[in-house]
Amino acid sequence: MHDTNVVLWDIDGTLLRSAGMGVRVFASAVERVTGSTWTPQWLDLGGRTDPDIALMMLGSMGIDDPRVTLATLDAVVAGYGAVTDELAALVTVLPGVHETIDALADRGALQTIVTGNLRAGADAKLVAAGLGQHLRLDLGAYGSDPHTARVDLVRLAIERVVATGVAVDPDRTWVIGDTPRDLECARAAGVRCALVRTGVRSDADPDLGSLGADLLLDDLTDPAPLLNAMA
């Protein structure tokens, strides 16, 4: 397969919002494992992997034990399995996402996921959102993959796509996300990046327009700019 656009979607803030369910699942997991309640506070979680988030949350409680981190991540997996119905009621698909995924599929793009979410969390959110019909989730890269840095995940997803026989052209490979870390991952892998202003941001975050992404969109309501950029 040649001349194929490869699209690597971020999940949270790009495809959907889950009304803080991820943090709630993590907080419950931390309490279950440590016996202590995590005090809600602002942490810079956007674009991070779930293992990093576990380290940050536990670190804010003064806990630095790899065994506790692993147990917490196991509890997060179990936690997503316990909130299936609640998640389905809370998840909101962001504007234009269904239409954009469908339009890319119509043009023969290979679409998958690159996310810091554990695979279990990613699957739970995408199922709740009714997404996944055109997404090759088996070729994605997740926070549960054996990599320590988010930047490794784009490379891993590309390796999995190449293993299927697809000729991956970096100029036709796009990361679509909502944080500076999504752009950082794309640049580290030598591929292109579209950022959307649909993520939850704090006043301390840099303006996405200053980062030099290949494409910057307010949202995906109109798929045409993205499709034209990929043409």
N, CA, C and O of each residue as an XYZ file, in Angstrom:
924
protein
N       0.852     -1.187      0.000
C       0.000      0.000      0.000
C       0.888      1.238      0.000
O       1.761      1.366      0.859
N       0.685      2.142     -0.937
C       1.525      3.317     -1.064
C       0.669      4.572     -1.066
O      -0.552      4.520     -1.214
N       1.356      5.719     -0.896
C       0.665      7.017     -0.929
C      -0.534      7.033      0.014
O      -1.603      7.540     -0.327
N      -0.342      6.481      1.182
C      -1.407      6.412      2.177
C      -1.126      7.398      3.293
O      -0.027      7.425      3.847
N      -2.121      8.209      3.623
C      -1.993      9.046      4.811
C      -2.152      8.169      6.052
O      -3.079      7.364      6.138
N      -1.257      8.330      6.993
C      -1.346      7.653      8.284
C      -1.688      8.719      9.320
O      -0.985      9.722      9.446
N      -2.766      8.498     10.055
C      -3.243      9.481     11.029
C      -3.187      8.862     12.420
O      -3.773      7.809     12.671
N      -2.472      9.533     13.319
C      -2.277      9.066     14.685
C      -3.027     10.013     15.615
O      -2.558     11.113     15.907
N      -4.183      9.580     16.071
C      -5.058     10.426     16.880
C      -4.702     10.357     18.366
O      -4.489      9.275     18.912
N      -4.641     11.514     19.007
C      -4.710     11.591     20.457
C      -6.178     11.389     20.859
O      -7.067     11.502     20.015
N      -6.433     11.099     22.110
C      -7.816     10.862     22.553
C      -8.376     12.045     23.337
O      -9.244     12.765     22.844
N      -7.884     12.243     24.549
C      -8.485     13.226     25.460
C      -8.226     14.651     24.979
O      -7.082     15.048     24.760
N      -9.300     15.407     24.820
C      -9.182     16.778     24.368
C      -9.092     16.925     22.868
O      -9.192     18.034     22.344
N      -8.904     15.816     22.168
C      -8.825     15.834     20.705
C     -10.048     15.155     20.095
O     -10.747     15.744     19.271
N     -10.301     13.916     20.505
C     -11.474     13.181     20.027
C     -12.668     13.356     20.956
O     -13.811     13.407     20.502
N     -12.404     13.447     22.250
C     -13.508     13.427     23.212
C     -13.109     14.078     24.520
O     -11.941     14.381     24.761
N     -14.120     14.285     25.364
C     -13.910     14.640     26.767
C     -14.695     13.640     27.616
O     -15.764     13.172     27.226
N     -14.140     13.329     28.779
C     -14.786     12.332     29.632
C     -15.142     12.893     31.003
O     -15.255     12.144     31.974
N     -15.320     14.206     31.082
C     -15.821     14.863     32.302
C     -15.006     14.511     33.551
O     -15.561     14.319     34.633
N     -13.695     14.431     33.386
C     -12.830     14.169     34.537
C     -12.834     12.741     35.029
O     -12.307     12.460     36.106
N     -13.422     11.823     34.257
C     -13.491     10.443     34.712
C     -12.110      9.828     34.890
O     -11.903      9.028     35.803
N     -11.159     10.192     34.028
C      -9.821      9.639     34.150
C      -9.188      9.956     35.493
O      -8.603      9.080     36.129
N      -9.302     11.207     35.927
C      -8.742     11.601     37.216
C      -9.464     10.879     38.346
O      -8.838     10.468     39.322
N     -10.778     10.723     38.218
C     -11.541     10.038     39.252
C     -11.128      8.578     39.367
O     -10.998      8.050     40.471
N     -10.922      7.924     38.227
C     -10.469      6.530     38.251
C      -9.097      6.432     38.900
O      -8.844      5.523     39.691
N      -8.214      7.363     38.568
C      -6.882      7.372     39.168
C      -6.959      7.609     40.672
O      -6.299      6.912     41.443
N      -7.760      8.585     41.095
C      -7.868      8.900     42.522
C      -8.391      7.690     43.297
O      -7.903      7.389     44.386
N      -9.387      6.996     42.732
C      -9.916      5.794     43.397
C      -8.868      4.699     43.466
O      -8.773      3.983     44.462
N      -8.072      4.568     42.390
C      -7.028      3.545     42.361
C      -5.965      3.834     43.415
O      -5.507      2.930     44.114
N      -5.577      5.106     43.521
C      -4.575      5.488     44.520
C      -5.077      5.177     45.925
O      -4.338      4.651     46.758
N      -6.347      5.510     46.180
C      -6.906      5.261     47.510
C      -6.987      3.765     47.796
O      -6.714      3.323     48.912
N      -7.363      2.992     46.785
C      -7.493      1.548     46.974
C      -6.139      0.917     47.308
O      -6.056      0.015     48.141
N      -5.083      1.397     46.653
C      -3.758      0.793     46.829
C      -3.063      1.297     48.086
O      -2.439      0.520     48.808
N      -3.171      2.597     48.348
C      -2.397      3.192     49.452
C      -3.180      3.320     50.749
O      -2.594      3.448     51.824
N      -4.499      3.285     50.648
C      -5.318      3.516     51.828
C      -5.436      4.973     52.196
O      -6.039      5.309     53.215
N      -4.863      5.857     51.372
C      -4.920      7.294     51.623
C      -5.660      7.989     50.490
O      -5.617      7.547     49.342
N      -6.330      9.067     50.818
C      -7.081      9.827     49.820
C      -6.171     10.851     49.155
O      -5.472     11.615     49.822
N      -6.195     10.847     47.825
C      -5.433     11.859     47.089
C      -6.197     13.169     47.124
O      -7.372     13.216     46.758
N      -5.536     14.236     47.562
C      -6.163     15.549     47.621
C      -6.144     16.187     46.243
O      -5.065     16.410     45.695
N      -7.303     16.489     45.662
C      -7.332     17.094     44.326
C      -6.486     18.362     44.281
O      -6.568     19.213     45.167
N      -5.684     18.468     43.249
C      -4.826     19.626     43.046
C      -4.497     19.708     41.571
O      -4.639     18.737     40.829
N      -4.048     20.900     41.155
C      -3.699     21.033     39.741
C      -2.337     20.418     39.499
O      -1.349     20.778     40.140
N      -2.300     19.481     38.560
C      -1.054     18.895     38.089
C      -1.040     19.008     36.570
O      -2.089     18.929     35.931
N       0.121     19.188     36.002
C       0.254     19.340     34.555
C       0.172     17.965     33.898
O       1.194     17.344     33.605
N      -1.063     17.494     33.669
C      -1.272     16.127     33.188
C      -1.449     16.037     31.677
O      -1.348     14.948     31.113
N      -1.712     17.161     31.007
C      -2.030     17.130     29.584
C      -0.924     16.523     28.742
O       0.223     16.965     28.802
N      -1.267     15.509     27.955
C      -0.305     14.898     27.052
C       0.648     13.926     27.706
O       1.566     13.433     27.051
N       0.456     13.634     28.989
C       1.348     12.699     29.683
C       0.814     11.270     29.594
O      -0.361     11.044     29.302
N       1.702     10.318     29.854
C       1.273      8.926     29.887
C       0.664      8.617     31.253
O       0.959      9.289     32.242
N      -0.180      7.604     31.296
C      -0.773      7.205     32.577
C       0.285      6.790     33.603
O       0.122      7.114     34.779
N       1.363      6.088     33.223
C       2.398      5.819     34.225
C       3.005      7.103     34.801
O       3.301      7.167     35.994
N       3.189      8.122     33.960
C       3.694      9.404     34.468
C       2.695     10.041     35.432
O       3.074     10.606     36.458
N       1.409      9.940     35.082
C       0.378     10.520     35.945
C       0.357      9.816     37.297
O       0.227     10.460     38.337
N       0.484      8.487     37.277
C       0.537      7.748     38.547
C       1.719      8.213     39.394
O       1.580      8.417     40.600
N       2.878      8.378     38.762
C       4.057      8.847     39.489
C       3.831     10.235     40.080
O       4.226     10.504     41.214
N       3.190     11.118     39.303
C       2.967     12.483     39.773
C       1.985     12.509     40.936
O       2.208     13.205     41.926
N       0.903     11.753     40.818
C      -0.098     11.746     41.883
C       0.473     11.142     43.160
O       0.283     11.684     44.249
N       1.169     10.025     43.025
C       1.763      9.398     44.201
C       2.870     10.283     44.777
O       3.014     10.401     45.994
N       3.651     10.904     43.886
C       4.706     11.787     44.348
C       4.175     12.962     45.138
O       4.814     13.417     46.087
N       2.981     13.469     44.747
C       2.386     14.579     45.486
C       1.963     14.153     46.894
O       1.704     14.991     47.757
N       1.899     12.822     47.111
C       1.559     12.282     48.432
C       2.806     11.809     49.172
O       2.713     11.243     50.261
N       3.969     12.042     48.576
C       5.205     11.621     49.209
C       5.525     10.151     49.040
O       6.307      9.593     49.809
N       4.924      9.515     48.036
C       5.132      8.082     47.814
C       5.993      7.891     46.575
O       5.644      8.365     45.494
N       7.104      7.206     46.728
C       8.022      6.943     45.621
C       8.463      5.488     45.700
O       9.576      5.176     46.125
N       7.569      4.615     45.284
C       7.815      3.185     45.366
C       7.315      2.547     44.076
O       6.108      2.554     43.834
N       8.198      1.992     43.233
C       7.777      1.399     41.964
C       6.691      0.342     42.124
O       5.836      0.201     41.250
N       6.711     -0.400     43.220
C       5.696     -1.431     43.436
C       4.319     -0.808     43.630
O       3.317     -1.345     43.159
N       4.274      0.312     44.316
C       3.003      1.009     44.511
C       2.509      1.587     43.187
O       1.310      1.576     42.907
N       3.429      2.087     42.381
C       3.046      2.625     41.073
C       2.424      1.536     40.205
O       1.378      1.746     39.592
N       3.069      0.374     40.155
C       2.530     -0.729     39.345
C       1.175     -1.187     39.867
O       0.263     -1.451     39.083
N       1.039     -1.283     41.173
C      -0.238     -1.692     41.753
C      -1.321     -0.670     41.446
O      -2.473     -1.036     41.216
N      -0.962      0.601     41.440
C      -1.929      1.651     41.118
C      -2.391      1.541     39.674
O      -3.580      1.688     39.391
N      -1.474      1.288     38.768
C      -1.846      1.142     37.357
C      -2.749     -0.075     37.157
O      -3.686     -0.021     36.361
N      -2.482     -1.163     37.863
C      -3.377     -2.330     37.805
C      -4.771     -1.954     38.313
O      -5.786     -2.382     37.764
N      -4.795     -1.151     39.367
C      -6.083     -0.722     39.916
C      -6.807      0.220     38.961
O      -8.038      0.236     38.928
N      -6.068      0.999     38.190
C      -6.686      1.868     37.180
C      -7.370      1.017     36.106
O      -8.495      1.309     35.699
N      -6.693     -0.026     35.656
C      -7.291     -0.929     34.658
C      -8.598     -1.507     35.189
O      -9.613     -1.509     34.493
N      -8.566     -1.997     36.431
C      -9.782     -2.541     37.039
C     -10.836     -1.459     37.195
O     -12.029     -1.723     37.039
N     -10.406     -0.253     37.500
C     -11.344      0.848     37.691
C     -12.128      1.186     36.440
O     -13.326      1.458     36.510
N     -11.462      1.173     35.297
C     -12.184      1.449     34.044
C     -13.220      0.360     33.760
O     -14.288      0.637     33.216
N     -12.900     -0.861     34.128
C     -13.867     -1.933     33.922
C     -15.106     -1.779     34.774
O     -16.158     -2.334     34.456
N     -14.986     -1.017     35.869
C     -16.109     -0.866     36.801
C     -16.977      0.357     36.508
O     -18.024      0.526     37.133
N     -16.566      1.205     35.577
C     -17.319      2.448     35.337
C     -17.841      2.527     33.903
O     -18.065      3.618     33.379
N     -18.032      1.376     33.278
C     -18.431      1.355     31.866
C     -19.701      2.150     31.616
O     -19.739      2.990     30.717
N     -20.745      1.894     32.403
C     -22.021      2.574     32.185
C     -21.910      4.066     32.484
O     -22.447      4.893     31.746
N     -21.222      4.406     33.554
C     -21.070      5.816     33.918
C     -20.269      6.562     32.861
O     -20.579      7.706     32.528
N     -19.242      5.911     32.337
C     -18.417      6.533     31.312
C     -19.225      6.802     30.045
O     -19.081      7.853     29.422
N     -20.067      5.857     29.673
C     -20.898      6.034     28.480
C     -21.815      7.241     28.614
O     -22.111      7.914     27.626
N     -22.267      7.518     29.844
C     -23.153      8.655     30.063
C     -22.397      9.983     30.092
O     -22.983     11.036     29.841
N     -21.106      9.938     30.396
C     -20.336     11.165     30.579
C     -19.552     11.605     29.342
O     -19.326     12.798     29.140
N     -19.144     10.657     28.528
C     -18.260     10.987     27.407
C     -18.975     11.875     26.384
O     -20.130     11.641     26.032
N     -18.262     12.889     25.924
C     -18.749     13.774     24.870
C     -17.766     13.743     23.715
O     -16.582     14.026     23.893
N     -18.251     13.400     22.537
C     -17.409     13.445     21.340
C     -17.319     14.902     20.888
O     -18.333     15.598     20.818
N     -16.121     15.355     20.587
C     -15.918     16.756     20.235
C     -16.430     17.051     18.828
O     -16.525     16.147     17.998
N     -16.758     18.312     18.557
C     -17.395     18.681     17.276
C     -16.589     18.249     16.057
O     -15.385     18.487     15.964
N     -17.292     17.604     15.123
C     -16.702     17.242     13.848
C     -15.858     15.995     13.848
O     -15.349     15.599     12.800
N     -15.694     15.359     15.002
C     -14.801     14.194     15.077
C     -15.323     13.038     14.234
O     -14.581     12.476     13.428
N     -16.590     12.680     14.412
C     -17.142     11.575     13.610
C     -16.993     11.857     12.125
O     -16.570     10.993     11.358
N     -17.343     13.073     11.727
C     -17.311     13.431     10.310
C     -15.885     13.408      9.757
O     -15.659     12.978      8.626
N     -14.930     13.872     10.557
C     -13.543     13.897     10.097
C     -12.975     12.495      9.963
O     -12.303     12.185      8.978
N     -13.240     11.650     10.944
C     -12.773     10.257     10.867
C     -13.388      9.568      9.645
O     -12.692      8.858      8.920
N     -14.683      9.773      9.417
C     -15.342      9.168      8.259
C     -14.753      9.678      6.950
O     -14.529      8.901      6.023
N     -14.499     10.997      6.872
C     -13.957     11.585      5.645
C     -12.555     11.056      5.357
O     -12.216     10.788      4.205
N     -11.743     10.905      6.396
C     -10.410     10.347      6.202
C     -10.486      8.886      5.752
O      -9.718      8.450      4.893
N     -11.417      8.140      6.339
C     -11.592      6.741      5.931
C     -12.007      6.656      4.470
O     -11.530      5.791      3.735
N     -12.887      7.547      4.049
C     -13.327      7.558      2.651
C     -12.167      7.802      1.693
O     -12.194      7.361      0.544
N     -11.140      8.515      2.182
C      -9.969      8.818      1.352
C      -8.855      7.798      1.533
O      -7.746      7.993      1.037
N      -9.143      6.718      2.237
C      -8.190      5.623      2.352
C      -7.116      5.799      3.397
O      -6.134      5.058      3.391
N      -7.269      6.767      4.306
C      -6.264      6.969      5.347
C      -6.279      5.810      6.335
O      -7.332      5.257      6.652
N      -5.107      5.458      6.807
C      -5.006      4.483      7.895
C      -4.971      5.281      9.188
O      -4.069      6.090      9.400
N      -5.952      5.054     10.051
C      -6.087      5.825     11.280
C      -5.939      4.919     12.495
O      -6.510      3.831     12.561
N      -5.162      5.396     13.444
C      -4.997      4.672     14.695
C      -4.834      5.674     15.834
O      -5.107      6.863     15.664
N      -4.397      5.202     16.972
C      -4.343      6.002     18.194
C      -2.916      6.068     18.725
O      -2.203      5.065     18.740
N      -2.510      7.248     19.156
C      -1.301      7.401     19.974
C      -1.711      8.193     21.205
O      -2.076      9.364     21.100
N      -1.652      7.563     22.361
C      -2.178      8.184     23.571
C      -1.388      7.739     24.786
O      -0.834      6.640     24.810
N      -1.339      8.588     25.782
C      -0.734      8.204     27.050
C      -1.624      7.331     27.899
O      -1.175      6.790     28.909
N      -2.895      7.179     27.508
C      -3.809      6.296     28.231
C      -3.311      4.857     28.206
O      -2.756      4.401     27.207
N      -3.515      4.144     29.315
C      -3.378      2.696     29.266
C      -4.349      2.151     28.228
O      -5.391      2.757     27.980
N      -4.024      1.021     27.623
C      -4.893      0.473     26.578
C      -6.309      0.272     27.095
O      -7.272      0.540     26.376
N      -6.451     -0.196     28.328
C      -7.787     -0.431     28.884
C      -8.584      0.866     28.969
O      -9.775      0.885     28.658
N      -7.936      1.947     29.386
C      -8.623      3.229     29.475
C      -8.969      3.778     28.111
O     -10.058      4.316     27.911
N      -8.041      3.644     27.160
C      -8.297      4.105     25.801
C      -9.492      3.374     25.195
O     -10.388      3.998     24.627
N      -9.497      2.052     25.321
C     -10.600      1.267     24.767
C     -11.930      1.647     25.415
O     -12.945      1.784     24.731
N     -11.919      1.817     26.738
C     -13.156      2.156     27.447
C     -13.719      3.487     26.957
O     -14.924      3.607     26.738
N     -12.864      4.478     26.786
C     -13.321      5.794     26.340
C     -13.821      5.754     24.904
O     -14.852      6.349     24.591
N     -13.108      5.063     24.034
C     -13.501      5.021     22.622
C     -14.796      4.240     22.431
O     -15.632      4.615     21.608
N     -14.963      3.168     23.179
C     -16.223      2.414     23.109
C     -17.377      3.274     23.611
O     -18.446      3.300     23.001
N     -17.163      3.981     24.724
C     -18.206      4.839     25.274
C     -18.578      5.947     24.312
O     -19.726      6.392     24.287
N     -17.613      6.399     23.515
C     -17.848      7.491     22.568
C     -18.411      6.997     21.244
O     -18.809      7.806     20.407
N     -18.451      5.702     21.042
C     -18.915      5.181     19.757
C     -17.914      5.392     18.649
O     -18.283      5.437     17.475
N     -16.648      5.522     19.008
C     -15.583      5.681     18.023
C     -14.837      4.357     17.880
O     -14.944      3.483     18.740
N     -14.110      4.218     16.834
C     -13.314      3.010     16.664
C     -13.614      2.244     15.403
O     -12.842      1.366     15.019
N     -14.727      2.554     14.741
C     -15.087      1.804     13.538
C     -13.990      1.885     12.480
O     -13.682      0.895     11.817
N     -13.409      3.059     12.329
C     -12.380      3.255     11.311
C     -10.979      3.369     11.915
O     -10.030      3.727     11.216
N     -10.847      3.068     13.198
C      -9.556      3.204     13.865
C      -8.918      1.830     14.068
O      -9.528      0.934     14.652
N      -7.690      1.674     13.583
C      -6.955      0.415     13.765
C      -6.306      0.433     15.146
O      -5.120      0.732     15.288
N      -7.100      0.109     16.150
C      -6.616      0.189     17.524
C      -5.470     -0.782     17.784
O      -4.643     -0.545     18.665
N      -5.417     -1.863     17.031
C      -4.339     -2.841     17.203
C      -2.986     -2.284     16.789
O      -1.949     -2.811     17.192
N      -2.988     -1.220     15.985
C      -1.737     -0.631     15.519
C      -1.342      0.595     16.324
O      -0.310      1.211     16.054
N      -2.151      0.953     17.305
C      -1.873      2.144     18.093
C      -0.770      1.924     19.112
O      -0.243      0.822     19.261
N      -0.433      3.004     19.810
C       0.560      2.946     20.887
C      -0.039      3.620     22.111
O      -0.712      4.644     22.001
N       0.214      3.034     23.283
C      -0.523      3.397     24.491
C       0.435      3.536     25.684
O       1.586      3.102     25.647
N      -0.091      4.153     26.725
C       0.691      4.310     27.939
C       1.070      2.997     28.593
O       2.000      2.951     29.399
N       0.367      1.934     28.258
C       0.686      0.614     28.815
C       1.762     -0.110     28.016
O       2.207     -1.185     28.417
N       2.189      0.464     26.888
C       3.293     -0.138     26.140
C       4.601      0.062     26.906
O       4.722      1.006     27.687
N       5.568     -0.811     26.691
C       6.801     -0.761     27.490
C       7.764      0.338     27.048
O       8.879      0.062     26.605
N       7.318      1.583     27.175
C       8.167      2.726     26.868
C       8.019      3.733     27.998
O       6.940      3.886     28.571
N       9.094      4.404     28.307
C       9.065      5.319     29.439
C       8.715      6.746     29.035
O       8.344      7.550     29.890
N       8.824      7.076     27.756
C       8.606      8.451     27.318
C       7.490      8.517     26.295
O       7.372      7.637     25.442
N       6.672      9.552     26.374
C       5.578      9.731     25.424
C       6.104      9.828     23.989
O       5.443      9.370     23.056
N       7.295     10.425     23.806
C       7.809     10.602     22.446
C       8.078      9.267     21.762
O       8.118      9.203     20.533
N       8.264      8.198     22.540
C       8.505      6.884     21.938
C       7.252      6.311     21.288
O       7.350      5.446     20.417
N       6.087      6.776     21.694
C       4.853      6.129     21.263
C       4.547      6.358     19.792
O       4.020      5.461     19.134
N       4.863      7.540     19.255
C       4.635      7.767     17.826
C       5.498      6.814     17.007
O       5.032      6.210     16.041
N       6.752      6.689     17.402
C       7.644      5.762     16.681
C       7.118      4.327     16.760
O       7.173      3.588     15.778
N       6.614      3.941     17.922
C       6.103      2.587     18.090
C       4.892      2.333     17.198
O       4.795      1.283     16.562
N       3.973      3.288     17.151
C       2.805      3.125     16.286
C       3.222      3.014     14.821
O       2.669      2.206     14.076
N       4.197      3.824     14.410
C       4.670      3.751     13.026
C       5.285      2.383     12.748
O       5.056      1.806     11.685
N       6.063      1.861     13.693
C       6.639      0.522     13.521
C       5.540     -0.520     13.324
O       5.680     -1.425     12.502
N       4.457     -0.395     14.070
C       3.368     -1.365     13.950
C       2.651     -1.228     12.610
O       2.231     -2.223     12.020
N       2.514     -0.004     12.137
C       1.897      0.208     10.822
C       2.790     -0.371      9.728
O       2.305     -1.055      8.827
N       4.083     -0.101      9.804
C       5.023     -0.615      8.800
C       5.008     -2.141      8.776
O       5.133     -2.751      7.714
N       4.856     -2.751      9.943
C       4.855     -4.219     10.022
C       3.683     -4.840      9.270
O       3.722     -6.029      8.951
N       2.646     -4.064      8.983
C       1.512     -4.580      8.214
C       1.743     -4.486      6.704
O       0.913     -4.945      5.919
N       2.878     -3.888      6.294
C       3.175     -3.748      4.880
C       2.865     -2.389      4.300
O       3.032     -2.170      3.100
N       2.413     -1.468      5.142
C       2.137     -0.113      4.682
C       3.444      0.661      4.586
O       4.240      0.659      5.525
N       3.669      1.327      3.450
C       4.840      2.177      3.276
C       4.533      3.530      3.904
O       3.720      4.289      3.377
N       5.173      3.832      5.013
C       4.890      5.061      5.749
C       5.803      6.187      5.258
O       7.028      6.089      5.341
N       5.194      7.244      4.752
C       5.914      8.439      4.318
C       5.757      9.488      5.417
O       4.630      9.883      5.717
N       6.853      9.953      6.029
C       6.727     10.937      7.108
C       5.945     12.183      6.711
O       5.269     12.783      7.547
N       6.032     12.577      5.445
C       5.299     13.760      4.998
C       3.802     13.521      4.890
O       3.021     14.466      4.775
N       3.407     12.262      4.927
C       1.982     11.924      4.850
C       1.488     11.280      6.146
O       0.419     10.671      6.191
N       2.289     11.430      7.189
C       1.937     10.875      8.499
C       1.686     12.030      9.456
O       2.527     12.917      9.610
N       0.519     12.012     10.100
C       0.080     13.134     10.931
C      -0.280     12.676     12.335
O      -1.020     11.709     12.516
N       0.247     13.375     13.316
C      -0.254     13.298     14.682
C      -1.294     14.397     14.834
O      -1.037     15.549     14.483
N      -2.466     14.052     15.353
C      -3.498     15.057     15.617
C      -3.750     15.071     17.115
O      -4.177     14.073     17.696
N      -3.481     16.219     17.736
C      -3.611     16.319     19.184
C      -3.980     17.717     19.621
O      -4.311     18.576     18.803
N      -3.918     17.935     20.925
C      -4.376     19.216     21.474
C      -3.395     19.838     22.455
O      -3.711     20.850     23.081
N      -2.199     19.248     22.601
C      -1.245     19.777     23.575
C       0.126     19.954     22.939
O       0.416     19.353     21.905
N       0.972     20.778     23.554
C       2.351     20.890     23.065
C       3.079     19.556     23.034
O       3.955     19.357     22.193
N       2.742     18.650     23.920
C       3.419     17.347     23.940
C       3.081     16.514     22.708
O       3.896     15.700     22.272
N       1.890     16.706     22.141
C       1.568     16.008     20.895
C       2.487     16.486     19.768
O       2.965     15.682     18.968
N       2.727     17.785     19.712
C       3.642     18.331     18.712
C       5.066     17.839     18.960
O       5.774     17.484     18.018
N       5.479     17.816     20.209
C       6.819     17.334     20.555
C       7.018     15.902     20.072
O       8.073     15.568     19.532
N       6.010     15.056     20.264
C       6.097     13.664     19.824
C       6.210     13.563     18.307
O       7.003     12.784     17.781
N       5.402     14.367     17.614
C       5.427     14.345     16.153
C       6.799     14.768     15.631
O       7.364     14.123     14.748
N       7.323     15.852     16.183
C       8.615     16.361     15.720
C       9.733     15.348     16.010
O      10.630     15.159     15.188
N       9.676     14.706     17.167
C      10.707     13.723     17.516
C      10.708     12.550     16.544
O      11.752     11.948     16.294
N       9.543     12.226     15.997
C       9.424     11.118     15.052
C       9.568     11.573     13.604
O       9.569     10.744     12.694
N       9.688     12.875     13.381
C       9.871     13.390     12.028
C       8.614     13.383     11.180
O       8.686     13.305      9.954
N       7.443     13.468     11.841
C       6.186     13.471     11.092
C       5.460     14.796     11.316
O       5.915     15.639     12.090
N       4.357     14.968     10.650
C       3.631     16.233     10.692
C       2.626     16.240     11.858
O       2.325     15.206     12.455
N       2.123     17.441     12.154
C       1.247     17.565     13.311
C       0.184     18.622     13.082
O       0.473     19.728     12.625
N      -1.047     18.265     13.406
C      -2.159     19.205     13.458
C      -2.605     19.316     14.908
O      -2.831     18.305     15.572
N      -2.731     20.538     15.395
C      -3.213     20.770     16.748
C      -4.590     21.410     16.706
O      -4.868     22.261     15.860
N      -5.444     20.994     17.623
C      -6.779     21.579     17.746
C      -6.913     22.224     19.126
O      -6.387     21.720     20.118
N      -7.627     23.349     19.164
C      -7.780     24.098     20.412
C      -8.992     23.591     21.210
O      -9.795     24.387     21.698
N      -9.115     22.297     21.337
C     -10.287     21.743     22.011
C      -9.960     21.126     23.361
O     -10.854     20.641     24.055
N      -8.688     21.139     23.737
C      -8.302     20.572     25.016
C      -8.543     21.539     26.160
O      -8.752     22.733     25.947
N      -8.511     21.012     27.371
C      -8.635     21.835     28.572
C      -7.265     22.428     28.859
O      -6.279     21.702     28.987
N      -7.208     23.755     28.960
C      -5.924     24.421     29.104
C      -5.949     25.346     30.310
O      -7.003     25.834     30.717
N      -4.771     25.578     30.874
C      -4.645     26.512     31.985
C      -3.992     27.792     31.489
O      -3.431     27.832     30.394
N      -4.070     28.829     32.296
C      -3.470     30.110     31.924
C      -1.961     30.007     31.765
O      -1.345     30.835     31.093
N      -1.361     28.982     32.388
C       0.096     28.827     32.326
C       0.561     28.118     31.059
O       1.757     28.108     30.766
N      -0.360     27.525     30.304
C       0.024     26.785     29.113
C       0.426     27.735     27.986
O      -0.151     28.815     27.864
N       1.405     27.354     27.159
C       1.770     28.194     26.014
C       0.647     28.207     24.982
O      -0.114     27.248     24.861
N       0.558     29.300     24.249
C      -0.441     29.388     23.193
C      -0.066     28.412     22.072
O       1.069     28.416     21.595
N      -1.010     27.590     21.660
C      -0.713     26.598     20.623
C      -0.255     27.249     19.331
O       0.531     26.666     18.585
N      -0.744     28.458     19.062
C      -0.376     29.130     17.824
C       1.079     29.527     17.748
O       1.584     29.827     16.666
N       1.759     29.534     18.874
C       3.166     29.946     18.900
C       4.125     28.785     18.713
O       5.339     28.986     18.706
N       3.604     27.575     18.560
C       4.452     26.389     18.602
C       4.928     25.916     17.233
O       5.873     25.131     17.149
N       4.295     26.377     16.167
C       4.747     26.012     14.829
C       4.252     24.683     14.326
O       4.955     24.004     13.578
N       3.049     24.294     14.722
C       2.460     23.070     14.167
C       2.199     23.249     12.677
O       2.079     24.375     12.195
N       2.111     22.147     11.955
C       1.839     22.216     10.521
C       0.444     22.755     10.235
O       0.199     23.356      9.189
N      -0.458     22.534     11.174
C      -1.835     23.011     11.017
C      -2.403     23.265     12.400
O      -2.204     22.467     13.316
N      -3.112     24.378     12.553
C      -3.757     24.725     13.812
C      -5.225     25.003     13.535
O      -5.559     25.823     12.680
N      -6.111     24.310     14.271
C      -7.543     24.434     14.069
C      -8.228     24.739     15.390
O      -7.792     24.279     16.446
N      -9.304     25.518     15.327
C     -10.091     25.734     16.535
C     -10.784     24.446     16.949
O     -10.857     24.127     18.136
N     -11.295     23.705     15.969
C     -11.905     22.397     16.210
C     -11.999     21.685     14.873
O     -11.440     22.145     13.878
N     -12.701     20.570     14.849
C     -12.799     19.768     13.624
C     -14.174     19.870     12.974
O     -14.561     19.009     12.184
N     -14.906     20.923     13.310
C     -16.250     21.074     12.756
C     -16.227     21.040     11.237
O     -17.101     20.435     10.615
N     -15.244     21.680     10.640
C     -15.067     21.648      9.189
C     -13.823     20.818      8.889
O     -12.709     21.280      9.136
N     -13.985     19.604      8.362
C     -12.820     18.755      8.096
C     -11.960     19.248      6.937
O     -10.831     18.785      6.773
N     -12.468     20.177      6.130
C     -11.796     20.548      4.886
C     -10.351     21.014      5.089
O      -9.481     20.554      4.349
N     -10.042     21.898      6.046
C      -8.637     22.322      6.177
C      -7.680     21.167      6.436
O      -6.577     21.137      5.890
N      -8.099     20.213      7.269
C      -7.239     19.059      7.531
C      -7.110     18.189      6.295
O      -6.006     17.760      5.959
N      -8.207     17.923      5.617
C      -8.171     17.102      4.421
C      -7.322     17.752      3.334
O      -6.583     17.070      2.624
N      -7.431     19.075      3.207
C      -6.646     19.782      2.199
C      -5.163     19.738      2.527
O      -4.330     19.591      1.632
N      -4.829     19.865      3.811
C      -3.428     19.819      4.227
C      -2.814     18.444      3.947
O      -1.624     18.326      3.659
N      -3.653     17.414      4.039
C      -3.156     16.058      3.816
C      -3.144     15.669      2.343
O      -2.512     14.681      1.969
N      -3.829     16.428      1.514
C      -3.978     16.038      0.103
C      -2.631     16.078     -0.601
O      -2.548     15.783     -1.793
